[in-house]
């Protein structure tokens, strides 16, 4: 009898945890810490062996053979980009981004938040052609972590501020997708690209003629993923391309949305399995022998300063300029200090920065992975703490209107 009573309570506690916005961020942190602990323990060799475990799938003459780490980075992250694509399409069709007036401010912030951090990194690595490959690493924002920190501030956070951060992160994701497509694809196979193009035509026809069966889209997406994997264009782009063809309405019925149902079904898997697994596989760095030389290395320093200083300066300055030129306005209930705190929070680049870093260094065979991850962790950690402190202080004065005047 006691077991019967305890079981529902345990389930309710688990359900409550999974419904929390910050739960995904907590799991990301936990997975990252576990990876770092393993990489700095006597079990480090087991951790490395696990990541290097060869995994192969073969059908006839078609073979895909990669170490486990790359299956996570190429396969799991394609699903992550798929849900990002679903969110992008929904927001542009029905959400906050469907209103042109509302997208100007976060759009400007995202542009500044990509250009200025990249400029910081390039300035510190201008004389090193190898290190320059990582210029895009500090240009990314991790929406899961950033929103997780914002959620810690509770009900004091105005809805308009959450919308601003989410919208900015969406534009940031678009930028990251374009960067990966144009700058981190190589050894192009035009035969494989032709197969991917054929898949896109089929997806277009499925959407055009109103097919709402999700299985057709998933099957075609799988073929396209394999084709892009063999083409030299990064396979994770499959997720975004596929998402653009998922119908938002089935046969004109707004109550039946394949897009929204897939987004809802996949969100728990992405938040609680895919992203923590990615963090576990990519965050494990050894601190053995670390010293001032490693901390001040041009790669790690460029990333850390790009995330911490570049992000806050770029996001805030571009937003300020847009408001000053009267092409947009400060959101309702958002003060200048809160906007600056949110800009600082955008310096949390963890997941996307790690992913772009793996493309820039690990998959190109350049041995700078240690510096890359160290800079990401330092820059993201300082940005998260500073953003939280600034926002906590500014939201205490939320009732004040004086802070809304243009400085």
Buried (B, 14 or more C-beta within 10 A) or exposed (E): EEEEEEEEEEEEEEEEEEEEBBBBBEBBBEBBEBBBEBBBEEEBEEBBEBBEEEBEEEEEEEEBEBBBBBBBBBBBBBBBBBBBBBBBBBBEEBBBBEEEEBBBBBBBBBBBBBBBBBBBBBEBBEEBEBBBBBBBBBBBBBBBBBBBBBBBBEEEBBEBBBBBBBBBBBBBBBBBBEBBBEBBBEEEBEEBBEBBEBBBEBBEEBBEEEBBEBEEBEEBBBBBBBBBBBBBBBBBBBBBBBBBBBBBBBEEEEEEBBBBEBBEEBBEBBBBEBBBBBBBBBBBBBEEEEEEEBBEBBBBBBBBBBBBBBBBBBBBBBBBEBBEEEEBEBBEBBBBBBBBBBBBBBBBBBBBBBBBBBBBBBBEEBEBBBBBBBBBBBBBBBBBEBBBEBBBEBBEEBEEEEBBEEE
